[in-house]
Amino acid sequence: MSDKTINEYQQVIQRCKDVFAKKTRDYGTAWRILRLPSITDQIFIKAQRIRSIQEKGTQKVADDITGEFVGIINYCLMALIQMELPADAPMEIPYEELEKYYDQEVTKTLDLQINKNHDYGEAWRDMRVSSMTDIILMKLYRTKQIEDNQGVTLISEGVDANYRDMINYSVFCLIKLWL
C-alpha cells in the first residue's frame, strides 16, 4: 500500500472518528444496546440508501452519501467493538476508554488492507463507487446469512472479516469522493 494511500486512509478515518467522538458525547453509548444483527441492519439501511440515490440520480433528504459511508464505517467499528467487549462490560463507556477500542479496530482493519493491497495492488482506484457500494451490499447479505446461521461457516470468514471489508471499501469510496 503506497504512503499516499495510507495517508488518505488515515485522513478519512480521522474524519469518521471525529463524527464518532461527537456523537458519543451527544448520545453516550446507546448503541451498546444493539445486538450484532441490529447493527448489521443499520449498516444495510445506509448502504441501501446509497445505492438508491446512485440509481435514481436524485435524493429528497439533504444528507449526502458521504455521510452514509461515514455511518457504515462507524457502525462497522461499533460492531467490531461489541465483539471485543467482555460480556459484563457496562452499557455506558466513557469516550476516552472507547477511543482505545476504536483505534485498535482501525489498526487491525488498516493492517488487513495493507496485506490485501500487497496481493491486489491498488485495484480499487480503478473501481467505480457504485461497484464498491454493490460489494458492500454483498458483504452485508453474507453477514446476515452468517448471523442467521449463528456464526457457523463451513469455509468462509466470519462476520468480523466482512465488517472489516465494508470499512475498507467505504474508506476507498470516501477517498474517491473527498480527496
N, C-alpha and C positions, 0 to 999 in steps of 0.2 A: 504494500500500500504506500503510495507516494506521500511525502511530507505534506504536499499541498492537500491531499485528500484527508489526511489525519487532522490537519489544521481546520479544514472546512467542517469535518465531522464534529470536532470539539466546539466550533462556533455554534453549530446547530444545537448540540446538546446543551450548551450553556444557556441558550435562549429557552429551551424546553425546561431546564432546571429552574430558571427564573420564574417561569409560569407556575411550576410545581411548588416552589417556595411560597409564592404569593397566595396561591390557592390553599396551601396548607395553613398559612397564617389566617386566611379568611374562614376556612371551613373546618380546620383541625384535620383529624384523620378519619373523618366519617366514612371514607371509602373502605376502611378496615372491616366494616360490616358485610361487605360483599364477598360472596364465595367466588372461586375462580371462574365458574361458568357465567356468573353475572358480569364479571369484569370482561370476559371474552365477548359477551353480548354488547357491552358498552363499546368495545373496540369495533365490533361488527357494524353497529349503528353509524359510527364515524366513517368507516370505510365505505359503507353503502351510500352514505350521503355524498362522499367524494365522487364515487362512480356515477351517481345520478346527475350531479352537476356537470361532470365531464361529458356525459351522454346528451344531456339537454342543452348544454351550452349557456344556460342561464340559471339563476338562483333567485329565490324570493326572500331568503333570510340573509342578512348582510354579512354574517361571518364567512370569511373566505376559506378555501380549502386548506390553506396553510395552517390555520388554527386546528383543523381536524387532524392533520398529520401530527401536530404537536400533541394533541389529545391521544392519538394512537400510541405515540412514544411513551407518554407519561402513564397511560393505563397499562401498557405492557410492563413498564417498570414497576408499577404498583403490584401487578400480578406476580412478578418475579420476587418482589419484596415479601409479599404474602407467603409465598412458598418457602422463603428462608426464615421467616419469623417463627420462634417456638410457639407451640400451641397455646401456652399460657401468657403470651405477650399481651400487654394491656391494649385496650381499644384506642386510647389516645397516646400518641407517641410524640414527644417534642420534636420539632423540626431538626434541631441540632443532632439528635440521635438518628432520625430518619435519613438525614443527609448522608450519613456514612453508608447506609444500605443502598441509597440511590447511586452514590459514586461507585460502590463495589459492583453493582449490577451493570452500570455503564462500562466499567473497565472490562468485565467479563465479555460483554457484548462487543466492544471495540476489538478486544483480542481475537474473538471469533472472526470478526470481519477482516482483520489483518491476515489471518491464516487463510481465509477463503479467497481474499484478493491475490494471495500468492499463487493459488491454483487457477483462478478465473481471470486474473488481471483486473482491469477496471471496466469490465464489460457493461456494468450498469450505466456508465457515462453515455453509452450508445443506445440505451433503452429509453422508451417514452415513459413519461409519468403515468399515463393511462395503463401501460403494461405493468408497471410496478404496483399500481392500485389493484389490478386484477390478481397479481401474485399475492398481495396482502390478503385479498378476499379468499383466495385458495387456501392460504395458510390458516385463515380463520375457520374455514369449513373443516380442514384437517384437525384443528384444535378442538372444535366442537365434537367431532367424531371420537377423538381420543378421550375427551371428557365423558362422553356418553358411554364409552367402554371402561369407565372408572380408571383411566390412565394406563390400561393394559394395551401394549402393542406387541405385534409379532416380530417386526423387523424395523419399524420406524422409530425416529427420535421422539422424545416426549414433548409435552406442551411447552416446556421451557425453551427448547430449541426453536419452536415455532414463534414464541414471543420474541426471541432474540432476532430471528429473521425479519419479523414485522418491524421491529425497531430499526434495523439496518436499512430495509427498503424505504421506510418513512424518512429516515435521515437523508438518504440519497435523493428522494423527491424534494425535500426541503433545500438541499444543496442546489438542485436544478432550479427551484422556484425563487430562492432568496439570493443566492450568491453568484 
